[in-house]
C-alpha cells in the first residue's frame, strides 16, 4: 500500500512538473507569437512607408517634368508676345506642346484615382465578347507585326456590370505590358469564359467573394516575372522597364479598376515562361439589355440658344474659365461662388435652365445639397455636376448615383459644350 502511495505521489509530482513545464512553454510560445506579430507589424509599416516613398517620388518626378514643359512653353509664348510676335505660326507650336503636357497630367491623375479606387465609374450591363471584338483592330496596331494575337471568346458568356471605357483601358494596358515583355516577338492570347470562385479559393485570396464571375485571361509568351516582381507588380510607379519606357502605373490602374468594380485580379508567371493575368468581374444576374452609348459627333462644339446657365464654383479661375467658355458658346451665364449665393440667384432668376455646379463647395452646402434645395423650388431645373475628385457627394463606392449627370475635370471646351447640350436636351 505504501509503495502504491509512493508511486502515486511520484506520478503526481512528475505530472505537476510536466504541467509547470508545459505552462512555461505556453508562456514562451505566447511571448514568441507576440514578438512575431510585433515584427510583422513593423515590417508591414516599413513596407507601407517604402510604397508611399515610391508613390510620392514617382508623382513628383512625373509632375515636375510635366510642369517644366507647360511653364517653359508658356514662357516662350510670353516672350514672343512681348516682341510683337502674335501670329498663329509663332505661337501655335508652344501652345500645342503645353496643351499636350497638361493632357498628360490629367491622364496621370486619372491613373492615380483608378489605383486609389476613387475614379467615378459609369457601370452598365456589358457584353465583354462584343467589346473585345471591337478592340481587335486597335490591339493589332498596338502590338505590331512581330506579335501574334489570338482572341478566344467563350460561348454564352455572362454579362457583367462595368465601365466599358475603363475595361478597354485595362485590357489595352495589359496588352502593352505583354508587348514590352516580348521585344523579339511572341504570342498574346486574350480569352473569355465563365468562371466560379469557390469558398476554398476565396479564403486564400484577399477580399474575394465566392461566386460567379466573368473571366478575362491575358497570356503572353514573354520573359515572365520573378516572385518578388509579382509581389510588387500592383504598386504604383513600380516598373521593371528602362527609364522613360513607362510610368509604372499601368497594372496599378488595372488593379484599382477591377477592385472598384467588385472583381478580382490574379497574376500567374514564371521567369522565362511568360505571364497570365486573370481579370474576374462579377456576373450580372439581373436580366438587362446592354445600354448603347451615345456617340457624340466630332466637329464644331455644340452651341447654346441663349439659355441661362448658373455656374457655381468656388475656385475663381475655374469659375471664370467656365463663364468665358459658356458665353462663347452662346449661353447667358450667371455665376456664384457658394451654395447660398446660388440659391439667391435661383430665387431672383426663374429663367435659369441649367445649374452647373462643382461638387465640393464652401459655406455649408455642397453641390449635391445645393441641387436638392434648388429642385425643391424648381423641379424642372437641369443639373450638371463637375469635380476633380468625386468620392461621396454624388459617387458612392466609385459609382454614380442614379440620374446624376457629371463631367470630370479637367475637360475640354468641346466636351463641356457637348455635355451641356446633352443635359439640356434630356
C-alpha positions as a printed NumPy array, in Angstrom:
array([[  0.   ,   0.   ,   0.   ],
       [  2.783,   2.373,   0.951],
       [  4.571,   1.508,  -2.278],
       [  1.471,   2.369,  -4.288],
       [  1.067,   5.61 ,  -2.389],
       [  4.707,   6.453,  -3.029],
       [  4.376,   5.64 ,  -6.755],
       [  1.232,   7.738,  -6.999],
       [  2.957,  10.645,  -5.254],
       [  5.881,  10.402,  -7.663],
       [  3.49 ,  10.315, -10.608],
       [  1.617,  13.323,  -9.279],
       [  4.852,  15.178,  -8.74 ],
       [  6.032,  14.344, -12.246],
       [  2.65 ,  15.361, -13.642],
       [  2.821,  18.654, -11.75 ],
       [  6.352,  19.216, -13.051],
       [  5.259,  18.473, -16.609],
       [  2.281,  20.814, -16.16 ],
       [  4.607,  23.565, -14.934],
       [  6.942,  22.876, -17.841],
       [  4.035,  22.973, -20.304],
       [  2.75 ,  26.202, -18.809],
       [  6.207,  27.747, -19.102],
       [  6.444,  26.647, -22.717],
       [  2.997,  28.086, -23.389],
       [  4.143,  31.383, -21.904],
       [  7.263,  31.259, -24.071],
       [  5.152,  30.443, -27.124],
       [  2.703,  33.275, -26.389],
       [  5.612,  35.644, -25.918],
       [  7.203,  34.467, -29.174],
       [  3.888,  34.904, -31.024],
       [  3.575,  38.444, -29.648],
       [  7.131,  39.234, -30.745],
       [  6.436,  37.792, -34.191],
       [  3.204,  39.785, -34.518],
       [  5.064,  42.939, -33.497],
       [  7.827,  42.191, -36.002],
       [  5.276,  41.564, -38.755],
       [  3.518,  44.819, -37.884],
       [  6.835,  46.689, -38.07 ],
       [  7.562,  45.014, -41.425],
       [  4.133,  45.997, -42.786],
       [  4.719,  49.555, -41.589],
       [  8.132,  49.678, -43.268],
       [  6.646,  48.285, -46.489],
       [  3.894,  50.919, -46.407],
       [  6.487,  53.67 , -45.901],
       [  8.55 ,  52.24 , -48.758],
       [  5.486,  52.102, -51.029],
       [  4.495,  55.646, -50.019],
       [  8.004,  56.893, -50.736],
       [  7.922,  55.199, -54.136],
       [  4.485,  56.711, -54.837],
       [  5.372,  60.278, -53.832],
       [  8.715,  60.096, -55.607],
       [  7.074,  58.866, -58.791],
       [  4.391,  61.565, -58.653],
       [  6.961,  64.294, -58.015],
       [  9.159,  63.089, -60.883],
       [  6.361,  62.883, -63.447],
       [  4.636,  66.11 , -62.446],
       [  7.866,  68.098, -62.325],
       [  8.593,  67.016, -65.898],
       [  5.067,  67.958, -66.977],
       [  5.153,  71.335, -65.206],
       [  8.554,  72.033, -66.744],
       [  7.101,  71.542, -70.235],
       [  3.998,  73.647, -69.515],
       [  5.838,  76.551, -67.868],
       [  8.644,  76.503, -70.409],
       [  6.298,  76.708, -73.381],
       [  4.161,  79.416, -71.755],
       [  7.329,  81.449, -71.212],
       [  8.087,  81.097, -74.927],
       [  4.593,  82.39 , -75.721],
       [  5.054,  85.326, -73.325],
       [  8.459,  86.25 , -74.779],
       [  7.146,  86.163, -78.344],
       [  4.115,  88.261, -77.434],
       [  6.407,  90.813, -75.747],
       [  8.361,  91.289, -79.018],
       [  5.189,  91.562, -81.09 ],
       [  5.011,  88.006, -82.456],
       [  1.309,  87.207, -82.227],
       [  0.699,  85.143, -85.342],
       [ -0.542,  81.569, -85.117],
       [  2.608,  80.212, -86.726],
       [  4.794,  81.685, -83.99 ],
       [  2.597,  80.742, -81.043],
       [  0.904,  77.568, -82.236],
       [  3.699,  75.094, -81.504],
       [  4.477,  76.096, -77.882],
       [  0.747,  76.274, -77.11 ],
       [  0.321,  72.794, -78.603],
       [  3.201,  71.412, -76.513],
       [  1.842,  72.984, -73.297],
       [ -1.615,  71.598, -74.008],
       [ -0.243,  68.118, -74.647],
       [  1.663,  68.208, -71.341],
       [ -1.487,  69.301, -69.484],
       [ -3.348,  66.361, -71.028],
       [ -0.593,  64.043, -69.79 ],
       [ -1.046,  65.465, -66.284],
       [ -4.789,  64.821, -66.475],
       [ -4.156,  61.232, -67.616],
       [ -1.718,  60.719, -64.718],
       [ -4.318,  61.96 , -62.214],
       [ -6.903,  59.565, -63.681],
       [ -4.49 ,  56.665, -63.235],
       [ -3.804,  57.631, -59.615],
       [ -7.536,  57.903, -58.925],
       [ -8.018,  54.493, -60.529],
       [ -5.389,  52.947, -58.249],
       [ -6.977,  54.591, -55.204],
       [-10.433,  53.38 , -56.363],
       [-11.632,  56.994, -56.397],
       [-12.39 ,  57.469, -60.074],
       [-16.095,  57.927, -60.818],
       [-17.194,  54.892, -62.824],
       [-20.233,  54.667, -65.077],
       [-21.021,  50.936, -64.99 ],
       [-23.547,  49.482, -67.422],
       [-24.541,  45.929, -68.415],
       [-21.726,  44.88 , -70.697],
       [-21.205,  42.289, -73.421],
       [-17.466,  41.699, -72.973],
       [-17.122,  39.494, -76.069],
       [-18.515,  42.328, -78.171],
       [-16.204,  44.836, -76.503],
       [-13.075,  42.741, -77.136],
       [-14.1  ,  42.056, -80.739],
       [-14.428,  45.81 , -81.233],
       [-10.899,  46.285, -79.865],
       [ -9.31 ,  43.803, -82.271],
       [ -8.015,  46.307, -84.856],
       [ -6.638,  48.625, -82.165],
       [ -4.91 ,  45.719, -80.435],
       [ -3.293,  44.561, -83.693],
       [ -1.971,  48.093, -84.318],
       [ -0.709,  48.382, -80.734],
       [  1.089,  45.028, -80.703],
       [  2.721,  45.341, -84.108],
       [  3.539,  42.681, -86.682],
       [  6.047,  40.784, -84.512],
       [  3.374,  39.62 , -82.071],
       [  0.651,  37.134, -82.987],
       [ -2.697,  38.   , -81.396],
       [ -5.222,  35.235, -80.689],
       [ -8.674,  36.021, -79.295],
       [-10.67 ,  33.115, -77.87 ],
       [-14.215,  34.109, -76.898],
       [-16.238,  31.91 , -74.574],
       [-19.677,  30.707, -75.627],
       [-22.771,  32.012, -73.84 ],
       [-20.631,  34.428, -71.844],
       [-22.347,  36.056, -68.892],
       [-22.794,  39.8  , -68.779],
       [-21.126,  41.961, -66.152],
       [-21.763,  45.429, -64.798],
       [-18.711,  47.532, -65.639],
       [-17.475,  50.771, -67.153],
       [-16.773,  49.926, -70.808],
       [-14.133,  52.643, -71.305],
       [-12.193,  51.634, -68.21 ],
       [-12.341,  47.934, -69.112],
       [-10.983,  48.757, -72.571],
       [ -8.162,  50.729, -70.925],
       [ -7.418,  47.801, -68.603],
       [ -7.176,  45.29 , -71.464],
       [ -5.067,  47.706, -73.512],
       [ -2.726,  48.273, -70.546],
       [ -2.199,  44.531, -70.192],
       [ -1.606,  44.174, -73.935],
       [  1.032,  46.932, -73.89 ],
       [  2.781,  45.32 , -70.913],
       [  2.789,  41.982, -72.749],
       [  4.154,  43.609, -75.911],
       [  7.006,  45.179, -73.935],
       [  7.771,  41.773, -72.372],
       [  8.229,  40.275, -75.872],
       [ 10.751,  42.582, -77.604],
       [ 11.687,  39.841, -80.065],
       [  8.067,  38.941, -80.802],
       [  5.785,  36.263, -79.468],
       [  2.127,  35.471, -78.935],
       [ -0.587,  37.231, -76.958],
       [ -3.805,  35.362, -76.178],
       [ -6.955,  37.007, -74.826],
       [ -9.587,  34.573, -73.605],
       [-13.023,  34.964, -72.054],
       [-15.031,  32.374, -70.159],
       [-17.498,  31.945, -67.329],
       [-15.875,  31.07 , -64.012],
       [-16.781,  30.191, -60.44 ],
       [-14.596,  31.074, -57.458],
       [-15.439,  28.76 , -54.581],
       [-15.008,  29.346, -50.871],
       [-11.784,  27.321, -50.778],
       [-10.19 ,  29.728, -53.262],
       [-11.741,  32.824, -51.677],
       [-10.229,  32.197, -48.235],
       [ -6.737,  32.05 , -49.758],
       [ -7.063,  35.426, -51.516],
       [ -7.537,  38.91 , -50.118],
       [-11.048,  40.435, -50.323],
       [-12.507,  37.835, -52.696],
       [-16.177,  36.882, -52.503],
       [-17.054,  33.369, -53.686],
       [-19.47 ,  33.297, -56.593],
       [-19.907,  33.506, -60.356],
       [-17.534,  35.659, -62.367],
       [-16.797,  36.527, -65.946],
       [-13.108,  35.798, -66.576],
       [-10.797,  37.635, -68.976],
       [ -7.354,  35.998, -69.226],
       [ -4.449,  37.769, -70.961],
       [ -1.486,  35.468, -71.62 ],
       [  1.871,  36.25 , -73.252],
       [  4.978,  34.239, -74.115],
       [  7.307,  36.898, -72.748],
       [ 10.092,  36.843, -70.2  ],
       [  7.811,  36.38 , -67.196],
       [  8.145,  37.699, -63.643],
       [ 10.019,  36.629, -60.548],
       [  8.053,  36.094, -57.3  ],
       [  9.496,  39.371, -55.975],
       [  8.268,  41.232, -59.06 ],
       [  4.789,  39.678, -58.803],
       [  4.591,  40.807, -55.174],
       [  5.221,  44.452, -56.168],
       [  3.514,  44.41 , -59.572],
       [  0.443,  46.366, -58.441],
       [  2.408,  49.02 , -56.515],
       [  2.093,  52.451, -58.159],
       [  5.195,  53.599, -60.059],
       [  6.833,  50.184, -59.711],
       [  8.266,  49.156, -63.059],
       [ 10.898,  46.824, -64.431],
       [ 11.122,  48.83 , -67.667],
       [ 14.009,  51.091, -68.526],
       [ 13.803,  54.797, -67.698],
       [ 11.38 ,  56.621, -69.967],
       [  9.584,  53.48 , -71.168],
       [  6.722,  53.515, -68.677],
       [  5.265,  55.258, -65.641],
       [  4.73 ,  52.103, -63.592],
       [  1.031,  52.937, -63.238],
       [ -0.437,  50.523, -65.799],
       [ -1.005,  47.483, -63.569],
       [ -1.92 ,  49.584, -60.525],
       [ -4.598,  51.297, -62.618],
       [ -5.955,  47.916, -63.745],
       [ -5.894,  46.649, -60.142],
       [ -7.806,  49.698, -58.877],
       [-10.456,  49.462, -61.579],
       [-11.071,  45.727, -61.08 ],
       [-11.302,  46.067, -57.289],
       [-13.564,  49.118, -57.583],
       [-15.816,  47.058, -59.87 ],
       [-16.145,  44.34 , -57.214],
       [-13.817,  41.952, -59.006],
       [-10.525,  40.128, -58.511],
       [ -7.185,  40.095, -60.322],
       [ -4.523,  37.38 , -60.228],
       [ -1.05 ,  37.05 , -61.784],
       [  0.435,  33.695, -62.8  ],
       [  4.018,  33.905, -64.051],
       [  7.434,  32.261, -64.09 ],
       [ 10.674,  33.788, -65.26 ],
       [ 11.272,  32.745, -68.842],
       [  7.828,  31.172, -69.231],
       [  5.5  ,  34.066, -69.865],
       [  2.696,  35.612, -67.833],
       [ -1.06 ,  35.174, -67.468],
       [ -3.133,  37.876, -65.808],
       [ -6.707,  36.942, -64.974],
       [ -9.413,  39.565, -64.508],
       [-12.553,  38.397, -62.711],
       [-15.668,  40.591, -62.95 ],
       [-18.868,  39.663, -61.073],
       [-21.634,  38.107, -63.125],
       [-24.637,  40.371, -63.703],
       [-27.502,  38.177, -62.579],
       [-30.391,  40.559, -63.277],
       [-31.722,  40.344, -66.809],
       [-30.97 ,  43.619, -68.551],
       [-30.269,  44.781, -72.036],
       [-26.921,  46.283, -72.844],
       [-27.237,  50.042, -72.929],
       [-25.887,  51.523, -76.116],
       [-23.606,  54.519, -75.604],
       [-24.42 ,  57.789, -77.285],
       [-21.8  ,  58.725, -79.809],
       [-21.136,  62.457, -79.94 ],
       [-20.287,  63.532, -83.444],
       [-16.959,  65.288, -83.831],
       [-16.807,  68.741, -85.309],
       [-17.642,  72.246, -84.107],
       [-18.67 ,  72.43 , -80.408],
       [-22.424,  72.252, -79.836],
       [-23.702,  75.802, -79.345],
       [-26.342,  77.145, -76.998],
       [-29.509,  79.046, -77.835],
       [-29.27 ,  81.839, -75.242],
       [-30.332,  79.52 , -72.377],
       [-29.43 ,  80.807, -68.924],
       [-26.774,  78.76 , -67.087],
       [-25.909,  79.26 , -63.418],
       [-22.233,  78.402, -62.798],
       [-21.369,  77.641, -59.148],
       [-17.645,  77.234, -58.478],
       [-15.557,  78.429, -55.518],
       [-12.267,  78.358, -57.441],
       [-12.102,  81.781, -59.107],
       [-10.002,  80.801, -62.124],
       [-12.075,  77.67 , -62.78 ],
       [-15.285,  79.723, -62.475],
       [-14.018,  82.36 , -64.904],
       [-12.951,  79.683, -67.369],
       [-16.473,  78.203, -67.339],
       [-18.072,  81.645, -67.69 ],
       [-15.96 ,  82.624, -70.693],
       [-16.377,  79.251, -72.363],
       [-20.179,  79.147, -71.965],
       [-20.624,  82.743, -73.138],
       [-18.515,  81.934, -76.156],
       [-20.929,  79.071, -76.882],
       [-23.951,  81.384, -76.859],
       [-25.297,  80.921, -73.31 ],
       [-26.26 ,  83.64 , -70.861],
       [-24.223,  82.986, -67.727],
       [-24.825,  83.859, -64.079],
       [-22.188,  82.852, -61.528],
       [-21.891,  82.221, -57.798],
       [-19.016,  81.2  , -55.535],
       [-21.022,  79.191, -52.996],
       [-24.36 ,  77.478, -52.441],
       [-26.1  ,  80.3  , -50.581],
       [-25.295,  82.816, -53.324],
       [-26.525,  80.308, -55.89 ],
       [-29.88 ,  79.882, -54.117],
       [-30.335,  83.661, -54.102],
       [-29.649,  83.717, -57.843],
       [-32.189,  80.92 , -58.453],
       [-34.81 ,  82.843, -56.441],
       [-34.267,  86.005, -58.484],
       [-33.934,  84.386, -61.925],
       [-36.742,  81.924, -62.718],
       [-35.427,  81.676, -66.295],
       [-32.318,  79.65 , -65.3  ],
       [-32.295,  76.476, -67.404],
       [-29.248,  74.692, -66.033],
       [-27.353,  74.552, -62.754],
       [-23.695,  73.779, -63.475],
       [-22.088,  73.237, -60.061],
       [-18.915,  71.904, -58.548],
       [-19.479,  69.047, -56.088],
       [-17.264,  70.467, -53.335],
       [-18.451,  73.916, -52.233],
       [-17.781,  76.012, -49.109],
       [-20.415,  77.624, -46.902],
       [-22.315,  74.618, -45.591],
       [-23.923,  73.468, -48.854],
       [-22.092,  71.07 , -51.154],
       [-23.089,  70.711, -54.789],
       [-25.497,  67.846, -54.137],
       [-27.27 ,  69.668, -51.306],
       [-27.493,  72.807, -53.435],
       [-29.081,  70.865, -56.293],
       [-31.617,  69.231, -53.958],
       [-32.694,  72.59 , -52.497],
       [-32.784,  74.184, -55.937],
       [-35.018,  71.417, -57.305],
       [-37.424,  71.822, -54.409],
       [-38.003,  75.325, -55.74 ],
       [-37.597,  74.454, -59.422],
       [-38.415,  70.75 , -60.057],
       [-37.744,  71.21 , -63.803],
       [-34.207,  72.585, -63.279],
       [-31.497,  70.615, -65.103],
       [-28.295,  69.903, -63.146],
       [-24.779,  69.083, -64.316],
       [-22.105,  68.396, -61.695],
       [-18.377,  68.813, -62.11 ],
       [-15.5  ,  67.707, -59.897],
       [-11.849,  66.839, -59.912],
       [-12.275,  64.239, -57.174],
       [-15.699,  62.719, -56.591],
       [-15.856,  60.48 , -53.564],
       [-19.061,  60.809, -51.553],
       [-21.496,  63.568, -52.544],
       [-22.631,  62.034, -55.842],
       [-20.385,  58.976, -56.118],
       [-20.741,  56.036, -53.749],
       [-18.324,  53.092, -53.873],
       [-16.991,  54.517, -57.133],
       [-20.367,  54.545, -58.881],
       [-22.522,  57.48 , -59.881],
       [-25.856,  57.813, -58.135],
       [-28.797,  57.106, -60.486],
       [-29.829,  60.093, -62.589],
       [-26.667,  62.075, -61.862],
       [-25.008,  63.94 , -64.745],
       [-21.276,  64.545, -64.23 ],
       [-18.328,  65.939, -66.165],
       [-14.926,  65.289, -64.568],
       [-12.199,  67.931, -64.521],
       [-10.169,  68.618, -66.498],
       [-12.431,  68.752, -69.548],
       [-12.093,  70.429, -72.918],
       [-14.243,  73.211, -74.34 ],
       [-15.801,  70.768, -76.816],
       [-16.535,  68.188, -74.092],
       [-18.291,  70.82 , -71.957],
       [-20.274,  72.049, -74.958],
       [-21.475,  68.54 , -75.809],
       [-22.298,  67.694, -72.19 ],
       [-24.315,  70.885, -71.632],
       [-26.368,  70.296, -74.778],
       [-26.893,  66.654, -73.826],
       [-28.229,  67.547, -70.355],
       [-30.429,  70.366, -71.643],
       [-31.848,  68.022, -74.268],
       [-32.97 ,  65.376, -71.786]])
